[in-house]
Structures are given as structure tokens and as C-alpha cells.
Amino acid sequence: MAGVRVGKRIIGGDSPVTVGWENIPKVEGGPARKLFFTIFQPAALLALIAFWYYAPNSLATAKTAIIIGIGFKVLLIGMELLYPRHKSWQLTWKELCSDLFYIGLGYTLLSMVDVYIGSDAIIGWVQKSYDWDKLNWFTTLPLLVQALLISLIFDFGQYWMHRGMHNWHPLWLTHAPHHYITQLNINKGAVGNPVELFLIGLGIGGFFDFLPRAALLAGTFGLAIGTYQHINVRFNTPRWWRFLFNTTEHHSVHHSQDYEASRSNFGATWIIFDRIFGTCVDGEAEHLGMEGGRRMQIREAMVYPFTEGYATAKDWWRQRFDRPSAVPAE
């Protein structure tokens, strides 16, 4: 397989990857259908931003954000069932039950752990140790600017954490189970080893005492943009959207079975950091996963970093210290 040269890399040499937006299929059908799948993403984003900007304080709460988030994902699941991007990605009962396990893990165990050793706890300790009054001017900025800053700061940290997971073996061991998924749907972002899910959630946005409403607005960017990373629906994504934001197409390339392609598109919400640092590949892939598309079971995903870490350490020890003794000549 020849692949396509992107910069200094060959993309698609190991597994098929479509490179270039001009080569990606578009939504077919009548004018109404094409219009719907062109404006849906921007319209949903603008509607959610408007809600959080103008909603009364009694509604602008974390509880409301959870309800909206669940409702929005249920809507997208319905779209996946009616308008699948790839038949091979269609949700099965087995996949759904597996996804629900990881979602439940995130809302229970990971939430409890984050209270004590997560980013909020770390940030609280740092804030008490240093004088941050010089940064108070951030909170005087307009509400939407604060929301953008939260989103960009958090995503910048996620970009480097995610990239580090692909370049440093100990971190890769935590991240690898997530790359054994063989299809995309909106729940797949929750699939992975708990250690990786904890690490990828660390951010630095909380260093600044942003207004609660600004934080809710920032969360809207993650919901109305980042959710599309893992979705089995094809959109006629506007050019400006795919230039700024990470899309299903970008993330499918990241999850492709092609090694070089998988080392691209590390951003969460924003793809601009990948463009700035030279890791962006515009395109899409259908064949996902590792080891030829082997699906990792939940039990293996839970222990993978530890079992593989032990095996790696054992091999290192053998190569370094367990040298065979010289055999005397007969």
C-alpha cells in the first residue's frame, strides 16, 4: 500500500486512509437534507451558547448542564441510528452495554477520585501556595472571552497530554486501550483505562477564578463540538468549522489502523493546535483499531497498563542484567 505523503510522513501506508477534504464523500439527497446536515453543527453550537448566555441564574447550573448533555447525546444517538456514516460502525447491543459500563465508571469512580487528586485538587493546592492576584484581570474580560479562554487553555493542556501519550511509553500504556475501539459513536470517548481517562481530564483552566457561567459556556464548546469526535454520522461540515475544530473525520484518522495516521490530530475540541504544531491530517478512515482491528474486552482494558508495564519492565531487566554466562569451551 503506497499511501499519501503529508509533509514528511506517508499516511495510509499500513491501512486505507482518505487524505484531503476534497476526497471525502458528502451527504447525498434533496436540498432540505443537505441543508440540515450542513447547518446542524453550527446551529446547535449557537443555540447552546445563547442559552447559557441569556438563561436566568436559576437555570444556569451544573444540574442543567448534565440534563442538556444527556439530552443532546440521546438526540445524536438517534441520528446515528437513522443516518449512519458507516454501516460497519453501527451500534450493537454488545457495544452499547460495553459503552454504558465505561460511562458509569466515569460518573462514579473517576468522579470520586477527581475530588481528591484530580485537577481541581491540584489547582486548589497551587492557588493556596502562590499569589495569583496579578491574574485577576482575566475575570474582568467579557463573558464569552472568558469561556473561550477556558476552552483553549484546557484544550492546549489536553493536546500535549494526548500527544505525550503517543510518544512516552508509560503514558502510552494507559492510552492504548482506547485505540482498540473498532468503531466510532458518541459514547466511545468514555472507553478506556481509568488511569488514562483521569489523566486526559487534567486541565489548567481552573487556575483562574472564572465566573461559573463562563465555565458552563466553555463546557458548551466541549459538548457541541468535542462530542462529534466520536459519532457515526456524516455532516457536510462547513470549511471554517473543520479548520478550527476537531471533527469526526479528523478523529477517525487518529484512530485508524495506519500507524502514521494515528500519530496525528491530538486535539480535543480545537484542531488549530495540531495545525500550529504540524500534527494535523485532514481526511478520514473507516478501518479503526489496532492489531488488525482486534476489539479489546473490558477485563483486559482495566489491567492493560499494569500487565503490559510489568512485561516491559521484565524485558528491560532481562536485557540489562540477565546476561547469559560464558559457556566454557570443551
N, C-alpha and C positions, 0 to 999 in steps of 0.2 A: 504494500500500500504506500503510494508516493507521499500523500499529504500535501499541505499547502504551507508555503513559507510565510510566516508572520514575524517581521523583524529578523531576529537571528534564530528563531525556532521553527521547527516543522510541526505543524498542527494537523492531526489526523493520520499520522504515520502508523499508529497502532490500532485505531478503531475509527470508523467513519465520523467525521465532524464537518458540518456545513459552516464554512467561513465566509463572512460578508453578509450584510443585511440584504443586499440585492438578491441573494440566493435563497433567502428564507421564504417559504410559502406564506401567502396571505389568506385571510378569511374570505371564502367564496360565498356567493349568494346574492340576494337582492340588495338594493340601496339601503333599506332600513337595517338589515343585518350588518352590513359593512359599517354603517354609521355607528351602530350600537357598540361594536367591538373596537371602534376607533376612539370613541369619546368616553367609554365606561371608566377607564382608569383615571383620567384627569377629572372627570365629573365627580367620581366618588371621593377623590382627594379634596377637591374644593368644597364639597358638601360637608365633609367631616371637619375641615378647618373652620368653615363658617359656623358649624355647630359649637365647637369648643371656644370660638372667639366670642360669640354672642350669647351663649347659654347662661342662664342665671346661676348664681353660686350654688343654689340648692341642687342643680343638676350636674354641675361641673365637678364631679367627684370620681374617685378611683373606682367605686362600685359601678357607676355609669359606664366608665371606660371598659370594664370587664364585660358588661352586658352587650355593649356595642361590638366589642371584639368578637365575642362568641356569635352574635347575630350575623356579623359580616362574614365570618368564616363559614357559617351554615349556608349563607347565600352562595358563596364561592364553591362549596361542595356540590350544591345543586347545579351550578353552571358546569362543573367538571363532569357530572353525570349526563347532562344534556349535550354538551359541546366539548367532548374530549379532544385535546390536541393530538394525542397518540393513543390508539386502541391498546397498545402494549402497556400503557400507564394506567389503564382503568382500574379503579379501586375495587378490590375484592374484600370479602368478609375477613379473610385472614389478615390482609394488610390493614384493614380498619381496626381490628382488635389489637394488633401489634402497635399501631399508632396511638390508640387510646391509652395503652399501658404507659408509653413514654410521656404523653400529655399529663396523665395523672401523676407521674413521677415528678414532673416539673412543678405542678401546683401544690405538691405536698412536701416530699423530702427536700428537694432543691430549694424551695421557698424557705423552709425552716433553717437550712444550713446557711443560706444567704444572710439571714438576720445576724448571725454571729461572726461569720468570716467572709462574707461577700463584699462587694464594692462599697455598699453603704457603710458597713462597719469599718472598713479600712479608711474610707474618706472621713468618717467621723473622728477617727483617731488622729489622722493627719491635720484636720482642721483645728483640733484642740492643741496640737503641738506647735503650730505656726500662726503668725498673724496674717490673716487674709483680708484685712480691711482695705488694703490697697486695690483689691479687685471688686469692691462694692459697686463700682461704676457700671459693671456688667448688668446689674439688676435695674439700672435706670434706662436701659435700652428699650425700644418698643417691644411689645409682647411677641410679635411674630419673629423679630430678630432674635430674641432670647430662645424661642423654640427652634429656630434654625441652628443656632449655636449649640444647643444641647444635642440636636441630632447629628450635626457634623463632628462635634468633639467625640461623642460616643462612637460614631462610625469610624472615625480615624483610629481610635484605640482598637476597635474590633478588626479593622483591616490588618493592622500589624500583628495582633494576636493570631488571627486566622492564617496570615502568611507565615508566621513563626511556626505554626502547627505543621506546615508543609515543608519546613526547612530544618527543624531541630527534632531529632528522633524521639526524645522523651515526650515532647508535646504531640508529635505525630501519633504516638501510640494511643493517646486519648482521643484523637480526632478520627482515626482510621475507621472505626465502626460506622460513622456517619457516611463514609464513602462506599459502604457496601449496600446502600439502598439502590434498587434497580428500577425505580420509577419515581416521578415527582407528583406529589399532591400537596395541598396546603398544610397538611399535618406533618409532613416529613421534616420540617425544621426542628421538631421536637425529638427526632430519632437520633440517638447517640449514647455514648457512655456518659454517666452522670458527671464524671470529672471534667470531661470536655464541655458539657453544657454549662457547668459552673464557670469554667474559665472564659468561655466565649461571651458570657454575660457580664464580665467585669468591664466597667467603664469609668471614665473620669469626669463625666458631665456633672456629677453631684458635688464636685469641688466648689462649685459656685451656687450660692443660695438663690436659685431661680424661683420665680413665682410658681406656685403649684399649677396654675392654669397653663403656664408656659411648658411645664413638664408634660402635661396632658396633651398639649398641641404637638410637642415633639414625639410623643407616643403615637400620634396620628400618622406621622410620616412612616414610622415602622409598620403600622397596621395597613395603611393604604398604599404603601409602596413595597416594603420588605416582604409582605405576605405573598406577593406574586413570584418571589423566587421559586417557591415550591408550589406550582399549580399546573394542573393538566388542562389548561385552556389556552387557545391561541387568540391573541389580540393583534389588531393592526396598530401596533404601538406607534404613537407619534415620534417623529425624529428627535425632537427636543427632549422627550421623556427618556428614550433609550440612550441619549448622550449623557444625561445627568444621573439616571437611576439604574440600579441593578435590575435586570429583567429575568423572566423565566428562561429566555434564550441564553443570556449570559451564564446563569447558574447551571443550566443543563450542560454547557461546555465544561464548567468546573467539575461536574460530576461524571463526565464522560469516561469511557474506558481507555481513552488515549492519555498517556502519562503527561505529555507536554501540555495538553489542553487542560488537564486537571490542575495544573500549576498556574492558573490564571483566574481573573475575576474573583478576588478575595473579599471585595466589599460586601457590606450587608444591605444597607439602603442605597447608598451612593456608589456609583461606578466611577465617579470622577477621580477618586484616589487611585484606582487601577490605571486610569488614563494618564495621570500625572507621573506615576512610578513605573509605567511601562509593562503592566501585567494584564492589560485589558485585551480580550479577544472577542470581537463581535461575531456572533454566529449561534449555532445551536447543535445539539446532539440528541439522538433518541436512545442509543445504547449506553446505559449507565452502569456504574458499579466497578468492582474490582474482581480480579481472578476470573475474567470472562463473564462477569455478571452473577457471581455467587451471592445469594441472599444470606446475610448473617442472622442467625437466630438470637433472640433476646438474651438467653443464658450466656452465649459467647460474647455478646456485646458488653454485658455487665462486667466480665472479668478480663476482657481482652488486654487492656493496658498492663495488667498485673502479670498475666501469664506470658505475654509477649515480652514484657520488660524483664521478667525473670529469665526467659530463654535467651534474650540478647545479652544480659549480664553474664549468664553462664558461658555463652560462646566467647565473650570477651575474655573472661577469666581463663578459659582453656587455652586460647590463643596466646595469652600473655604469660601464663605461669605453668601450665601443664605441658611442658616440653618433654617429648619422649627422651628417655635416657639413651646414651650411646650403647649400641649392641657390640660386645667385644667380638673381634674377628676370630674365626675358628682357625 
